[in-house]
Amino acid sequence: MTVKEQNIISTLTENEVNEFKQSFNDTVIETLVAFANTQGGKVYIGISDTNEITGVQLGNETIQNWINEIKQKTSPSIIPDVEVKEDRNRNIVVLEINEFPVKPVSFKGRYFKRVKNSNHQMSISEISGAHLKTVNSSWDFYPDPEHAIDILSDEKIYRFLDKIDLEVDVLTFLNKFELIKNGQITFGAFLLFTSNESLITTIEIGRFSSETIIKDSVTIRTDILTEVNLVLEFIQKHLNKSYVITGKPQREERWEYPMDAIREIVINMIVHRDYQSSNDSIIKIFDDRIEFFNPGKLFDNLTIEQVLSGKYRSHLRNKQIANIFKEAGIIEKYGTGIKRAMEAFKAYKLKPPVFEETQGGFLVTVFNSSENVGENVGENVGENVGENRLENIIKWIKNDNKLSAKQLAKKLNLSDRTIERDIEKLKKQNKIKRIGSEKGGYWEIME
């Protein structure tokens, strides 16, 4: 081994593509399989995990026996490239394997992938995804054995056809977009156009007044195209909306969150969800934030850092679903949604969304405040707007002092949260007082 090679080895560390082993054993084969299922890598045999060169003894048949053992214990069989380096009469054997074209590769019937500097056993969905990637397909393209074609809604399909301006019958459409194979609908077709409730598309949404107290909630179980609007309607129902006075004839509406960004996040949830997972998608709306949890981590070794940088190729877990959403104009361009959402929050002068992989899924948290913007966007758009709103509340109460808070919210086109806050403010200013209960009581003007 040359001095240069010694220096290179001394600076190596165990990571996504390097592993050190003092001797050949099953963990070496396991690591080679993990490398083959990920992006390839090298196993250095004869180096301790503290980067100390210990060397390994080699006989005439040693390396050939290793190769045979690797072939016998892997499926499909893999054969690494072998290089022997010598350092002061100590042998270092480098086994190198490239990313395998046919995935996943197994070791004794188990499947592994490389994550940072360790091997992780693959889940069933990861194994399935690796196989589907190999055949350039995805889970949603495969026939659904549980549902027949009559479960699809003709009305929903024709509504979609009108949207994309395509005049064909249902069967022609299903065949054209590969939503049916050998007379059997695909998983994607069921998710997109089912006429029934669907447990596997369940989205739970709640408006929380604290970490544990729910004020309002809804469970959505329908086709995923319809779910987009239903989710957005519930979210908007519980957000503040203010009016910015710009000098133009019409006031400008401003929601406390950029709704284009919220829409992108919701669409990403629905399109990229792991529908093979038994977990539900969950959205929690709090006073200061919204949390979006989706089953399924980032797909195909994509990292959060890559997503935030915007420098990555779009990796699709559900190609058929994504294709239909793109045809409908719901998705504009693959791989740009998160970037646009980040830019929208920046333009709104709000904290950037936080992205996390947690509990087998992906969590996005958005906030309605920043260091420069007060805790409530609606209150900080303009003092005049807030004062005008309070004056309008008093006018309605003078006109009908038996109006409930909910009735006031409806008449003023405000959310329940906004009207409750404004009423509390008027009470503290000693401008109004509630006599009796919410249902049977009335308001008294104090001034």
QUIMOLIN-V355100 format. One record per helix or strand of 3 or more residues. SS is the DSSP state (H for helix, E for strand). FROM is the first residue (numbers start at 1). TO is the last residue. If there is no record, write none. Layout:
# QUIMOLIN-V355100
SS;FROM;TO + SS;FROM;TO
This chain:
# QUIMOLIN-V355100
H;3;11 + E;18;21 + H;26;36 + E;41;45 + H;62;73 + E;81;87 + E;90;97 + E;110;115 + E;118;121 + H;124;134 + H;139;141 + H;149;151 + H;154;163 + H;170;176 + E;184;186 + H;187;193 + H;199;201 + E;203;208 + E;214;220 + H;224;237 + E;241;244 + E;252;255 + H;259;272 + E;281;285 + E;289;295 + H;304;309 + H;319;327 + H;337;347 + E;354;358 + E;361;367 + H;377;380 + H;383;399 + H;405;411 + H;416;428 + E;432;435 + E;442;445
